[in-house]
């Protein structure tokens, strides 16, 4: 009996496969989030961007995942400034609320 499988000399990491699938399923949400991430990384201090990143966008609510609860507390004081900076660089009034979550990204 012949083996019908083609022999693939290169393996692809599952992370790369899932990234492609997810970006094809929701390209408009991912492009908006990508634009916000670029603004986030350019407008905020590197100490913040290394430890906190936008991870989801639903409607006007932006979810920021933060590595420590201490930084989450600090970012809460900057919420209005962050919203203004993101809305100034992206579509006006895109972000109306920011929620913070402690975790890894």
C-alpha positions, 0 to 999 in steps of 0.5 A, spaced: 500 500 500 502 506 498 503 512 502 499 518 500 502 523 504 506 528 501 513 529 505 514 536 507 521 537 509 519 544 513 515 544 519 511 550 520 509 552 528 502 552 530 503 559 532 504 561 525 498 557 522 493 560 527 496 567 526 494 566 519 487 563 520 485 569 525 488 574 521 483 572 515 477 571 519 477 578 522 481 582 518 478 589 519 478 588 527 485 586 526 487 592 522 484 597 527 488 594 533 494 594 529 493 601 528 492 602 535 498 598 537 503 602 533 500 608 536 501 605 543 508 603 542 510 610 539 506 615 544 508 611 550 514 610 554 518 604 553 517 602 560 510 602 559 510 598 552 514 593 554 509 591 560 502 593 557 499 592 550 493 593 547 490 586 546 483 587 544 478 592 541 470 591 541 466 597 539 469 603 543 472 599 548 480 597 548 482 592 552 489 593 555 493 587 558 498 589 563 504 584 566 503 587 573 497 590 577 502 595 580 502 598 573 495 597 572 494 601 577 498 607 574 495 606 568 488 607 570 490 614 572 493 616 565 486 613 562 484 619 559 490 621 556 491 615 553 484 615 550 486 622 547 492 620 544 490 614 541 484 618 538 488 623 536 493 619 531 487 614 529 480 615 527 477 620 532 472 617 537 474 610 536 476 609 543 471 611 548 473 606 554 479 602 556 479 596 560 485 593 564 487 586 565 493 583 568 496 577 565 501 576 559 501 577 552 
